[in-house]
Amino acid sequence: MADRSFLDWPFFTSAHRELAGRLEDWCAAHLPVAHGDVDAACRGLVATLGAGGWLVHTGAGEGERLDIRTLCLIRETLARHDGLADFAFAMQGLGMGAVSLFGTAEQREWLQRTRGGGAIAGFALTEPGAGSDVAATATVAERVGGGWRLSGEKTYISNGGIADVYVVIARTGEGPGAKRLSAFLMPADAPGLTVAERIEVMAPHPLARLKLDGVALPEAALIGEPGGGFKVAMTVLDHFRPTVGAAALGFARRALDAAVERARRPRPSGLLADYQMVQGHVADMSLKIDAAALLVYRAAWAKDRGAARISREAAMAKLYATEAAQEVVDMAVQLHGGDGVRTGIAVERLYREIRALRIYEGASDVQRLVIARSLLA
């Protein structure tokens, strides 16, 4: 059983603790799910999470604010039980984050659907030549009549191919550099939008390259102000980066549990737990997890307390938690010996699942730049 003593930390209210308990019971009853057909599994998870009321937390209703601590607690718990469930939950929030934070009443009708599990969301930001450097976005949105025409390509888009709606960042040219970007709400059935390629990765989930060939959108598809797309994207990432660290925590806690169980398992030559070297590794794993949790929930607490920006805190949380989780999972694999790399073993799955978290929503070196620049500015 994963350590839950962190719930007694002063970052949390009684409502957070009660939610964590209910979610633990829900996960025990519903997770994990079969991953054989990843698309079907994700569709089913969105529907099940919606029916359970968990997706309500992925967006803010009129007059509400996102509660980042709740998002982090849910992602950590889901990731510990089933990485694909965490993915399905997270993308409903990230995919519609721009609408939740900047959307009009009309656009928020989509938000009601994604929060209920009736529609799947995607965030179309990354391009072949613009990953961490959002300002290098090449997809173009031109004004045409009473609307917009979008042309370009997006890649490594999570939920690509199964999403019902995407938020897409495109170049509109209002000013220099990042000020040339705008955000748009794009239904998946918009004429001109095609799935050019489904991308297979080491920890399977729906991922695709999208082609935008003159996609026509109405004026009402614009999210926020023209030229405000960079601000929209960075604000969304500011809110959701701590939750990536929380997902890493979930993976790390599951790995530690597996390592402790392995160390306690009887063997003819004695328990692994009796070796001081193994005890040292377990201690290091536990230390990294607690340090990561402190950074993650500090960032979430700061945002929930009303901080306008938490770029440095969010970068620290994501950077440390994902890097530490990679080390924790790697050590769990090591302590399992040959079984650690055997397909179907929990730590082997975690080893594949944890790696992407150090890349998406800003790679680790990008987080280092964010932290350093905040100190040197």
Summary of the structure (lengths in Angstrom):
residues: 377
radius of gyration: 20.9
end to end distance: 44.0
largest distance: 78.0
contacts: 1325
relative contact order: 0.11
helix: 57%
strand: 15%
